[in-house]
Amino acid sequence: MALDTSPEKPAPVRVISQLIGQWINRLGPVWVEGQVTQLSRRPGTQTAFLTLRDPAAEVSLQVTCPARVLDAVDAPITDGARIVVHAKPSWYFTRGTLSLAAAEIRPVGLGELLARIERLRKILAAEGLFAAERKRALPFLPNVIGLICGRDSKAEHDVLENARRRWPGVRFELKTVAVQGPSAAGQVMEALRVLDQHTEVDVIIIARGGGSVEDLLPFSDEALLRAVAAARTPVVSAIGHEGDSPLLDLVADVRASTPTDAGKHVVPDVIEELTRVRQARERLRSYLRQWIDREQAGLDATRSRPALADAAHGIRIRADELALLRERARRTVRHLLDRASVDVEHTRARIRALSPAATLERGYAVVQRADASDGSVVRTPDDVAAGERLRITVAAGEFPALAKPDGEADGQP
């Protein structure tokens, strides 16, 4: 029931603590699964203490149990072990803390762990976290490489040594974390978050030098897998295992079989690249030589043509052609002039034949009245009066005459 409280009538802490205890007591015994951390069992005491942690979240509960309950477990319980506890939640009224009073503990077997990993694999696969199209390509030469590994581990040495051997100038941003145990997944996630926010880090390697299935459980942690899938920086998984594969290999953008292999994946081999550069230069030189030779051959062929070998040759050819054309033009003009001269002569002959002068040359004469102002021509005898002065034109010139009266002898004036 809700308490009737107000700023003027607040409830004491003890009352709130008592009510919380009452609600928790109603829960009854429950089965709880988690990962063991901070197991404490003092010699000579009949009570053991341990912390039960949720691997997928930063949540933990204090568990108390009789020593005989721990002794009844077939396999020894150690830090990092997965267990299922049958316990009753209890509330410590005076301290205000929640704990579990365990009556039975069962370890989670390897088969069960693998079955849970398989179920998680199917869930993540259905969500597309393993899809090839979402995986990002690694940069050719990263500016800075982020490395997450155990402190002073062989995995750290293998990655650094092989990467620097291939590319001596490579730079690393190192984050050392726990790579097994109950806190491993959380520390790896935090290191991943820091490196993913680093502006110069272009690729992140998560490395460990192999181990048993139990040791590799943090690398199949769902929260870690989702963090890797959400990272903006490409992630390389280099767990270095030989047996069962942790799910990190499937979520990561690139899987390396070992930390040594990861060092070879993230940077190119400087010797190989220099060899490729030399080969590319040789191919370029060969191509340029062939191109120059081809162009030189074309230039030589062009220069060997008569037009370029003897520059005046074309001028001479054109001069000869011009002379021929000039001579042809002269002949054409002469021919035209000859034809025109003949035509003129023919026209002149026709004009002469038709002109009065030609008629006069044949013995005819033109008789005109000498006194007439218009020089009219006498055409009939009736046009002339007796004694009228006339002008007679012949071929050689003209002379005056006088018309004779009728009956006068010829030749008398």
C-alpha positions in Angstrom: 0.0 0.0 0.0 1.1 3.5 -0.7 2.1 5.5 2.3 0.3 8.7 3.1 3.3 11.1 3.3 3.9 14.7 2.7 6.7 17.3 3.3 5.1 17.9 6.7 4.6 14.2 7.5 7.5 12.3 6.0 8.1 8.6 6.6 11.2 7.6 8.6 13.9 5.6 6.9 13.2 2.6 9.1 9.6 2.5 7.9 10.6 2.6 4.2 13.2 -0.1 4.9 10.6 -2.3 6.6 8.2 -1.9 3.7 10.9 -2.8 1.2 11.7 -5.9 3.2 8.0 -6.9 3.3 7.7 -6.7 -0.5 10.9 -8.6 -1.0 9.9 -11.4 1.4 6.8 -11.9 -0.8 9.0 -12.8 -3.7 10.0 -16.2 -2.3 12.9 -18.4 -3.5 14.0 -17.9 -7.1 16.6 -19.4 -9.5 19.2 -16.9 -10.5 22.0 -17.3 -13.1 25.2 -15.2 -13.1 29.0 -15.1 -13.0 30.9 -15.6 -9.8 33.1 -12.7 -8.7 34.9 -12.1 -5.3 34.3 -15.5 -3.8 35.2 -15.4 0.0 35.3 -18.3 2.3 37.1 -17.8 5.6 38.7 -20.9 7.3 36.8 -22.0 10.4 33.5 -20.3 9.3 30.3 -22.0 8.2 29.3 -19.2 5.8 30.7 -18.3 2.4 30.2 -15.0 0.5 30.3 -14.4 -3.2 29.1 -11.8 -5.7 26.9 -12.9 -8.5 27.3 -10.6 -11.6 25.2 -10.3 -14.7 27.7 -10.6 -17.6 25.5 -8.5 -19.9 25.0 -5.6 -17.5 26.8 -3.8 -14.6 24.5 -5.4 -12.1 25.5 -7.7 -9.2 24.1 -9.1 -6.0 25.7 -10.3 -2.8 25.1 -14.1 -2.2 25.5 -15.8 1.2 25.4 -19.5 1.5 26.4 -22.2 4.0 29.8 -23.8 3.5 28.1 -27.1 2.9 26.3 -25.8 -0.1 29.6 -24.9 -1.8 31.1 -28.3 -0.7 28.1 -30.1 -2.4 29.0 -28.7 -5.8 30.8 -31.3 -7.9 33.3 -28.9 -9.5 35.1 -26.3 -7.4 33.5 -22.8 -7.8 36.1 -20.2 -8.9 35.9 -16.6 -10.0 34.5 -16.3 -13.4 32.5 -19.5 -13.3 28.9 -19.5 -14.5 26.4 -20.8 -11.9 22.7 -21.2 -11.2 21.7 -20.4 -7.6 18.4 -21.3 -5.9 18.1 -18.6 -3.3 15.7 -16.4 -1.4 16.1 -12.7 -1.6 16.5 -11.0 1.7 16.6 -7.4 2.8 18.9 -6.3 5.6 16.7 -3.8 7.4 19.4 -2.0 9.3 21.9 -1.6 6.4 19.3 -1.3 3.6 21.0 -3.8 1.3 19.6 -6.7 -0.8 21.2 -10.1 -0.8 20.5 -13.7 -1.8 20.5 -16.6 0.7 21.5 -19.6 -1.4 20.2 -23.0 -0.6 21.6 -24.8 -3.8 24.3 -24.0 -6.3 24.6 -25.7 -9.7 27.4 -25.0 -12.1 26.6 -24.3 -15.7 28.2 -27.0 -17.8 30.2 -26.6 -21.0 27.4 -28.1 -23.0 24.9 -25.6 -21.7 27.4 -22.7 -22.3 27.9 -23.8 -25.9 24.1 -24.2 -26.4 23.6 -20.6 -25.1 26.3 -19.3 -27.4 24.6 -21.1 -30.3 21.2 -19.6 -29.4 22.8 -16.1 -29.3 24.5 -16.8 -32.6 21.1 -17.5 -34.3 19.6 -14.4 -32.8 22.4 -12.1 -33.9 22.5 -13.8 -37.3 18.7 -13.1 -37.7 19.4 -9.5 -36.9 22.0 -9.3 -39.7 25.0 -8.6 -37.4 27.0 -11.3 -39.3 26.0 -10.1 -42.8 28.9 -9.6 -45.2 27.5 -6.4 -46.6 27.8 -4.6 -43.2 31.4 -5.4 -42.8 33.8 -2.5 -43.5 37.1 -2.7 -45.4 40.3 -2.0 -43.5 42.2 1.1 -44.5 45.3 0.5 -46.7 47.6 2.2 -44.2 46.0 3.3 -40.9 47.1 6.4 -39.2 46.9 4.9 -35.7 45.9 1.3 -34.8 44.0 0.7 -31.6 45.0 -2.5 -29.8 42.9 -4.1 -27.0 44.7 -6.9 -25.3 46.0 -8.3 -21.9 48.8 -6.5 -20.1 52.3 -7.7 -21.2 50.6 -10.6 -23.1 52.1 -12.6 -25.9 49.2 -11.4 -28.1 50.4 -7.8 -27.6 53.9 -8.7 -28.5 52.9 -10.6 -31.6 50.7 -7.8 -33.0 53.2 -5.1 -32.3 56.2 -7.1 -33.5 54.7 -8.3 -36.8 53.0 -5.0 -37.7 56.2 -3.0 -37.1 58.2 -5.6 -39.0 56.0 -5.1 -42.0 55.7 -1.3 -41.6 58.2 0.2 -39.2 56.5 3.6 -38.9 53.1 2.2 -37.7 51.7 3.8 -34.6 49.6 2.1 -31.9 47.1 3.2 -29.3 47.3 0.5 -26.7 44.6 -0.4 -24.2 45.4 -3.2 -21.7 42.4 -5.0 -20.2 41.4 -8.2 -18.5 40.8 -10.8 -21.3 39.1 -13.4 -19.2 37.1 -13.5 -16.0 33.9 -11.7 -15.0 35.2 -8.2 -15.7 36.7 -8.9 -19.1 33.7 -8.1 -21.3 33.1 -4.8 -19.5 36.7 -3.7 -19.7 36.9 -4.6 -23.4 33.7 -2.6 -24.1 35.1 0.4 -22.3 38.4 0.3 -24.2 36.5 -0.1 -27.5 34.4 2.9 -26.7 37.5 5.0 -26.0 39.3 3.9 -29.1 36.2 4.3 -31.3 36.0 8.0 -30.2 39.7 8.6 -30.9 39.9 10.7 -34.0 43.2 9.3 -35.3 42.4 5.6 -34.7 41.5 4.0 -38.1 41.2 0.4 -37.1 40.9 -1.5 -33.8 42.3 -5.0 -33.0 40.9 -7.1 -30.1 43.5 -9.7 -29.4 44.0 -12.6 -27.1 46.3 -15.6 -27.3 43.7 -18.4 -27.4 42.3 -20.3 -24.4 39.6 -22.7 -23.4 35.9 -22.2 -24.1 35.3 -20.9 -20.6 38.3 -18.4 -21.0 36.8 -17.1 -24.2 33.3 -16.6 -22.9 33.7 -12.8 -22.6 34.3 -12.6 -26.4 30.8 -14.1 -26.9 29.2 -11.7 -24.6 26.1 -10.2 -26.2 26.7 -6.6 -24.9 30.3 -6.7 -26.3 29.1 -8.1 -29.6 26.5 -5.3 -30.0 29.1 -2.7 -29.1 31.5 -4.0 -31.8 28.6 -4.0 -34.4 27.8 -0.4 -33.5 31.4 0.9 -33.6 32.2 3.3 -36.4 35.8 2.1 -36.6 36.6 -1.2 -38.4 37.3 -4.0 -35.8 39.6 -6.9 -36.2 39.1 -10.0 -34.1 42.3 -11.8 -33.2 41.4 -14.2 -30.4 43.9 -16.8 -31.6 41.8 -19.9 -30.7 42.1 -23.3 -32.2 38.8 -24.8 -31.2 35.3 -23.3 -30.9 35.0 -19.8 -32.4 33.8 -17.0 -30.2 31.0 -14.9 -31.7 33.3 -11.9 -31.9 34.9 -13.5 -35.0 31.5 -13.3 -36.7 30.6 -9.8 -35.7 34.0 -8.2 -36.4 34.7 -6.7 -39.8 37.8 -8.9 -40.2 38.7 -12.2 -38.5 42.4 -12.9 -38.0 43.3 -16.5 -37.0 46.0 -15.3 -34.6 47.4 -12.0 -33.2 50.3 -12.5 -35.6 47.9 -12.7 -38.5 46.2 -9.6 -37.3 49.5 -7.7 -37.4 49.8 -8.8 -41.1 46.2 -7.8 -41.9 46.2 -4.2 -40.7 49.4 -2.8 -42.4 50.9 -3.6 -45.8 54.4 -5.1 -46.1 56.8 -2.2 -46.9 59.1 -4.6 -48.9 56.2 -5.9 -51.0 54.9 -2.3 -51.6 58.4 -1.1 -52.6 58.6 -4.1 -55.0 55.2 -3.1 -56.5 56.3 0.5 -56.8 59.5 -0.6 -58.7 57.5 -2.9 -60.9 55.0 -0.1 -61.6 57.9 2.2 -62.5 59.4 -0.3 -64.8 56.0 -0.9 -66.5 55.6 2.9 -66.8 59.1 3.3 -68.2 58.5 0.5 -70.7 55.2 2.0 -71.8 56.8 5.4 -72.2 59.7 4.0 -74.2 57.3 2.1 -76.5 55.2 5.2 -76.9 58.2 7.4 -77.7 59.5 4.8 -80.2 56.1 4.6 -81.8 55.9 8.4 -82.1 59.5 8.7 -83.3 58.8 6.1 -86.0 55.7 8.0 -87.1 57.7 11.3 -87.1 60.4 9.7 -89.2 57.9 8.4 -91.7 56.3 11.8 -91.9 59.7 13.5 -92.4 60.6 11.0 -95.1 57.7 12.0 -97.3 58.7 14.1 -100.4 56.8 17.1 -99.2 59.0 17.4 -96.1 62.2 15.8 -97.5 62.4 18.4 -100.4 60.3 21.4 -99.4 60.8 23.0 -102.9 59.5 19.9 -104.6 55.9 20.9 -104.0 56.6 24.5 -105.1 58.2 23.1 -108.4 55.2 20.9 -109.0 52.9 23.8 -108.4 55.1 26.1 -110.6 54.9 23.6 -113.5 51.2 23.3 -113.0 50.9 27.1 -113.0 52.9 27.3 -116.3 50.7 24.7 -117.9 47.6 26.6 -116.8 49.1 29.9 -118.0 49.9 28.4 -121.4 46.5 26.8 -121.6 44.9 30.2 -120.8 47.0 31.9 -123.5 46.0 29.3 -126.1 42.4 29.7 -125.0 42.5 33.5 -125.3 44.3 33.3 -128.7 41.7 30.9 -129.9 38.9 33.1 -128.7 40.5 36.2 -130.3 40.9 34.3 -133.6 37.3 33.3 -133.6 36.2 36.8 -132.7 38.4 38.3 -135.5 36.9 35.9 -138.0 33.4 36.8 -136.7 34.3 40.5 -137.0 35.5 40.0 -140.6 32.4 38.2 -141.5 30.2 40.8 -139.9 32.2 43.6 -141.7 31.8 41.8 -145.0 28.1 41.6 -144.5 27.9 45.2 -143.5 29.9 46.2 -146.6 27.6 44.2 -148.7 24.6 45.9 -147.2 26.0 49.4 -147.0 25.3 52.2 -149.6 29.0 52.6 -150.3 29.2 49.1 -151.6 26.3 49.8 -153.9 28.0 53.0 -155.1 31.1 51.0 -155.9 29.1 48.8 -158.2 28.3 51.9 -160.3 25.2 53.3 -158.7 24.8 56.9 -157.7 22.7 58.8 -155.2 20.9 61.9 -156.6 19.9 64.6 -154.1 18.4 68.1 -154.4 21.2 70.5 -153.8 18.9 73.2 -152.6 16.9 71.1 -150.3 17.8 71.6 -146.6 17.0 68.0 -145.7 19.1 66.5 -148.6 16.2 64.5 -149.7 17.0 61.8 -152.3 15.4 61.9 -155.8 13.5 58.7 -156.2 11.5 59.4 -159.4 11.8 61.7 -162.3 8.8 63.6 -161.2 10.6 64.6 -158.0 12.9 66.9 -160.1 12.0 70.0 -161.8 13.7 71.1 -165.1 16.8 73.1 -164.4 16.9 72.1 -160.7 20.3 71.9 -159.2 21.2 68.4 -158.0 24.1 66.7 -156.1 25.2 63.4 -157.3 27.1 61.0 -155.0 29.2 58.2 -156.5 31.7 55.8 -155.0 34.7 58.2 -155.5 32.8 61.3 -154.3 30.1 63.7 -155.4 29.6 66.4 -158.0 26.9 68.9 -159.0 24.5 68.5 -161.8 21.6 70.4 -163.4 18.4 68.7 -164.4 17.9 69.2 -168.1 14.5 70.2 -169.6 12.6 67.8 -171.6 13.9 67.5 -175.2 17.4 68.8 -174.6 20.3 66.8 -175.8 22.3 64.7 -173.3 25.4 66.2 -171.9 24.4 70.0 -172.4 23.9 72.1 -169.3 
